Amino acid sequence: MRAIETIKNIWKIEDLRYRILTTLLLIMVYRVGSYVVLPGIDPVSLDKLGGQTSEGLMALLDMFSGGAFSNASIFALGIMPYISASIVIQLLGMAIPYFQKLQREGESGRRKLNQYTRYLTVGILLIQAPSYLVNLKTQIAQSSATGAAFPDGAMFMITSTIILAAGSMFVLWLGERITDKGIGNGISFIILIGIIARLPQSLVAEFANRTETAGGGLVMFLAEIAVLLFVIAASILLVQGTRKIPVQYAKRIVGNKQYGGARQYIPLKVNSAGVMPIIFAQALMFIPITIVGFSATSSSSFVQAFTDNTGFWYNFVYALLIIAFTYFYTAVTIQPNQMAEDMKRNNGFIPGIKPGKKTAEYIDSIMSRITLPGSIFLALVAIMPAFAEIAGISGQFAQFFGGTSLLILVGVILDTLQQVESHLMMHHYDGLMKSGRIKGRQGSVSAY
């Protein structure tokens, strides 16, 4: 069989085999750490915390941490503080000249930006860790476990804050090692593992719930799987979709050799911003839940409306933010003037369009037209979990019907398969697919 032959070819390549085994080892360390409970916390008393993270926005936080959040693990805060810091640094790079200068300085500027990102990550952790512990104390106090008690004293809060911060930074270190020594984007891979870790449990729970329901429960479960596969296929199209612009290069003769003259194509991504608009929008939508301190007991109708992930106003504002951020991020990352200038410098032109300013305007108009349907489609995928919950699907399983989790799942898997295929092709083996090469997110912004 072709699959067995491909696995044998992968195992024959020493560098690829080493990278895959290193990645698996680091993932095992991460998964074991997600079950190491904070010192002084009784695991039996975490039933209320598990209930709190079974649905809504808290379920999404728990999914990104691979269940460490609901386990009160040393990795409870996961990689999300680093992602938040990265978003802030990216926004500063768009608005502040000093950070713009660092972005243009190449490797030295990138190292400086990474250093600032880590400092900001520690600052965010020192705020989020005490908030998490306050919420944990509230949930343990409401626990049904006999004799459940939260350790008292400022020393416990200080040491636990340090442990949570160190655990999150260790997860960041694991992600960087996966990037350097393993395979794929390590940070995205850590999130991917957290998402996949919740899938079997959610799938089994949904199957058990449907089979216990009289009157076509199994048929409903199969229908849910069919819809899920359809959404996954649509997400792959969203990640891979492009609009090609033909570019003609003028002939040049240098000595006895002829250069140019061939028609090429510029692939413009339908979703050039990747998953970043959802990340930005979600960061803003998490503000209400942060204001109330991870608690849903606030009497404010405004806060309640924006902490209900199945409510109309939450999803309406969420979708509008995604569309707005898609246009914003695309405008920042895609530079039509630079593209037009590069074409002109290389004696290239778009047939029927004058080089220079007219070419830049043409590319900008094309980007505007393809960004609109791409942003709307991205918004629809993002709010699909809400429709899934309204249709009666459990909150945990509904998270896989769209949103950040599904797009990260699709994007990272495609990127990983593409890297494996590149190693196979480089060593003159057949790729993973007969129909053509796997397309990842090249040419677009990575998830993180």
Secondary structure, DSSP 8 states (H G I E B T S, - for coil): -HHHHHHHHHHH-HHHHHHHHHHHHHHHHHHHHTT-B-TT--GGGGHHHHHHTSSHHHHHHHHHTTTTTTTTBTTTTTTHHHHHHHHHHHHHHHH-HHHHHHHTSTHHHHHHHHHHHHHHHHHHHHHHHHHHHHHHHHHHHT--STT-----SHHHHHHHHHHHHHHHHHHHHHHHHHHHHSSS-HHHHHHHHHHHHHHHHHHHHHHHHHHHSTTTHHHHHHHHHHHHHHHHHHHHHHHH-EEEEEEEE--EEETTEEE---EEEEEEETTTTTTHHHHHHHHHHTHHHHHTTS-S----HHHHHTT-TTSHHHHHHHHHHHHHHHHHHHHHH--HHHHHHHHHHTTEE-TTS-TTHHHHHHHHHHHHHHHHHHHHHHHHHHHHHHHHHHTT--HHHHGGGSHHHHHHHHHHHHHHHHHHHHHHHHTT---S-SS-----STTS----
